[in-house]
Amino acid sequence: MYKSTILFIPIVIAITLLSTIFSGGSLSDLIGNNPRLAEIGLEYESVSEGMNTILFNDDGTINYTLRAETQIQFTDNHLEVEKPFIKLFQNGESRWNIVADKGTVSDYDQSEQKILELFGDVEIFGLDERGNTTKMSTEYLEIDPNNETLETNQPIRLIAPNLQQSSEGMFANLKADEIIFHDEIRGFYENEHN
């Protein structure tokens, strides 16, 4: 593990430098244009722009993908991402897409358990087998991609065919197609007319 980490850091730095050089900028421009880097000083290990990560299940199928405009990897093994776009897969198909302003991934080097936290204008888009769409929006969301769960303690709004609902807090088990709203639940259901 130690050897792979030693090799991984120079590779990430080289990729960052090359992408910065080929994009016509300099590394100092990249760091200087990111106010978050100015705050943290030298606590980070790497900075990447335009990253795209694919994470696989044990059987080789795609679990989820994570794209972001900017990624900062810190020395304490967590990542911060700007403008994350996450695709969660079920049975080899993309079923849920999630976007937000910012996000963090704790214990990035621990492949068994990753919790993604998203902040600011979080939007969740789902598509079922029949092509029906579901949209949820909130300001904070925790994602456990291995267990396929979503959770928030913040106000959330759901819009689905014939249904609109809002609540303070929510837990969703995507494997079971189950959403549990917590408090101050409000909404209405519209009957389909044949």
Buried (B, 14 or more C-beta within 10 A) or exposed (E): EEEEEEEBEEEBBEEBEEBBEEEEBEEEEBEEEBEEBEEEEEEBBBBBBEBEBEBEEEEEEBBBBBBBEBBBBBEEBBBBBBBBBBBBBBEEEEBBBBBBBBBBBBBBEEEEEBBBBBBEEBBBBBBEEEEEEBEBBBBBBBBBBBEBBBBBBBBBBBBBEEEEBBBBBBBBBBEEEEBEBBEEEEEEEEEEEE
